[in-house]
Amino acid sequence: MTHTFLFEPAVWIAAGTFWRGDGEPLEAVGRTEIAHRDQCWLLSGKLKVLGAPPVEFVHAYLIEPPAGTGSSVMKWTFETETFGKLAGTYAVVDRSILSVFRCEASGFHGTEQLGQIDADHYATVGVLLQKDKIIYSWAMRLTRET
């Protein structure tokens, strides 16, 4: 099956659980849009964590498109006041898209796995750490808007 997340322009709706570093589970919802431009792909959107008070994360990734047909690796960057400049790599492995990322300046690093269920659905799990301490982790389901 061909991957659709990242590889096709679309809007994706996210719903699932977001855990704080202390292990408290919180409901989370979000919306992500993928757009393809000549020089880069854009992944942008928001994730709202429904705690007390709610917290909203805004994200805008710049992704280097795959280098040629059959390439399964893409570099990305994302900069925020909270986490600094994160640099990462997406790698396609069978039915998964894996992402590893880091910020040299702040010590933040992590990983995310996006498992394809079908063309319109992915399940994602991930963790953000600072040094050896878990800051956040998540388990979400992504559904492509039609």
C-alpha positions as CSV (number, residue, x, y, z in Angstrom):
1,M,0.0,0.0,0.0
2,T,1.3,3.5,-0.9
3,H,1.6,6.0,2.0
4,T,-0.8,8.9,1.9
5,F,0.1,10.9,5.0
6,L,2.8,13.4,4.0
7,F,2.9,12.1,0.4
8,E,-0.5,13.5,-0.7
9,P,-1.8,17.1,0.1
10,A,-4.7,16.7,2.5
11,V,-6.2,17.7,5.8
12,W,-5.9,15.2,8.7
13,I,-8.0,15.2,11.9
14,A,-6.3,13.8,15.1
15,A,-7.9,12.5,18.3
16,G,-6.4,10.5,21.1
17,T,-4.5,10.7,24.4
18,F,-1.7,13.0,25.4
19,W,0.3,12.1,28.6
20,R,2.2,14.7,30.6
21,G,5.6,13.8,32.0
22,D,4.0,12.8,35.3
23,G,1.8,10.2,33.5
24,E,-1.5,12.1,33.6
25,P,-3.6,11.2,30.5
26,L,-5.4,14.0,28.8
27,E,-7.7,14.0,25.8
28,A,-6.2,15.7,22.7
29,V,-7.7,16.8,19.3
30,G,-6.0,18.4,16.4
31,R,-6.0,19.3,12.7
32,T,-3.0,19.1,10.4
33,E,-2.7,20.2,6.8
34,I,-0.2,18.9,4.3
35,A,0.7,21.1,1.3
36,H,3.2,20.4,-1.4
37,R,5.3,23.3,-2.9
38,D,8.0,23.0,-5.4
39,Q,10.9,23.4,-3.0
40,C,9.4,22.0,0.2
41,W,6.4,20.3,1.7
42,L,4.5,22.1,4.5
43,L,2.9,20.3,7.5
44,S,1.0,22.8,9.6
45,G,-1.8,22.8,12.2
46,K,-2.8,22.7,15.8
47,L,-3.0,20.2,18.6
48,K,-5.3,21.1,21.6
49,V,-4.7,19.2,24.8
50,L,-7.9,19.4,26.9
51,G,-6.5,19.8,30.3
52,A,-7.3,22.4,32.9
53,P,-6.5,24.8,31.5
54,P,-6.4,23.6,27.9
55,V,-3.1,24.0,26.0
56,E,-2.7,24.5,22.3
57,F,0.4,23.6,20.3
58,V,0.8,25.2,16.9
59,H,3.1,23.4,14.5
60,A,4.6,24.3,11.1
61,Y,7.2,21.8,9.7
62,L,9.3,22.4,6.5
63,I,9.9,19.1,4.9
64,E,12.4,18.4,2.2
65,P,10.6,16.3,-0.5
66,P,12.1,12.8,-1.1
67,A,15.2,13.0,-3.3
68,G,14.0,11.0,-6.3
69,T,11.7,8.1,-7.0
70,G,11.9,5.4,-4.4
71,S,13.6,7.5,-1.8
72,S,12.2,6.8,1.7
73,V,14.0,9.5,3.7
74,M,13.0,13.1,4.2
75,K,14.5,15.8,6.5
76,W,12.4,18.3,8.3
77,T,12.7,21.3,10.6
78,F,10.4,23.0,13.1
79,E,11.1,26.0,15.2
80,T,9.3,27.1,18.4
81,E,10.0,29.3,21.4
82,T,9.1,26.4,23.7
83,F,11.3,23.6,22.2
84,G,13.8,25.6,20.1
85,K,14.8,24.5,16.6
86,L,14.0,20.8,16.1
87,A,15.5,19.0,13.2
88,G,14.3,15.5,12.2
89,T,14.1,12.8,9.7
90,Y,11.1,10.9,8.4
91,A,11.9,7.4,7.2
92,V,9.4,5.1,5.5
93,V,9.6,1.5,6.7
94,D,7.0,-0.8,5.3
95,R,3.6,0.3,6.6
96,S,5.1,2.9,9.0
97,I,6.6,6.4,8.7
98,L,9.2,6.9,11.5
99,S,10.4,10.2,12.7
100,V,13.4,10.9,14.9
101,F,14.2,14.5,16.0
102,R,16.3,16.6,18.3
103,C,17.3,20.1,19.3
104,E,21.0,20.3,20.1
105,A,20.6,23.6,22.1
106,S,17.8,22.5,24.5
107,G,18.4,18.8,24.7
108,F,14.9,18.0,23.5
109,H,14.7,14.8,21.4
110,G,12.1,12.2,20.5
111,T,10.5,9.8,18.1
112,E,7.2,9.2,16.5
113,Q,5.8,6.2,14.6
114,L,2.9,6.7,12.2
115,G,1.4,3.3,11.3
116,Q,-0.8,3.2,8.2
117,I,-4.2,1.4,8.8
118,D,-5.5,2.3,5.4
119,A,-5.3,5.2,2.9
120,D,-7.4,7.4,5.2
121,H,-6.3,6.4,8.6
122,Y,-3.0,6.3,10.6
123,A,-2.3,5.4,14.2
124,T,0.6,7.4,15.8
125,V,2.5,7.1,19.0
126,G,5.4,9.2,20.1
127,V,7.5,10.6,22.9
128,L,9.3,13.9,23.6
129,L,12.2,13.8,26.0
130,Q,14.6,16.3,27.5
131,K,17.8,14.6,28.2
132,D,16.5,11.3,29.8
133,K,13.2,12.7,31.2
134,I,9.8,12.2,29.4
135,I,8.2,15.6,28.8
136,Y,5.2,14.3,26.8
137,S,4.0,11.2,25.1
138,W,1.0,10.5,22.9
139,A,-1.2,8.0,21.1
140,M,-3.5,9.4,18.4
141,R,-5.5,8.3,15.4
142,L,-5.3,10.4,12.3
143,T,-8.3,10.5,9.8
144,R,-8.0,12.1,6.4
145,E,-10.8,14.6,5.7
146,T,-12.8,13.8,2.6
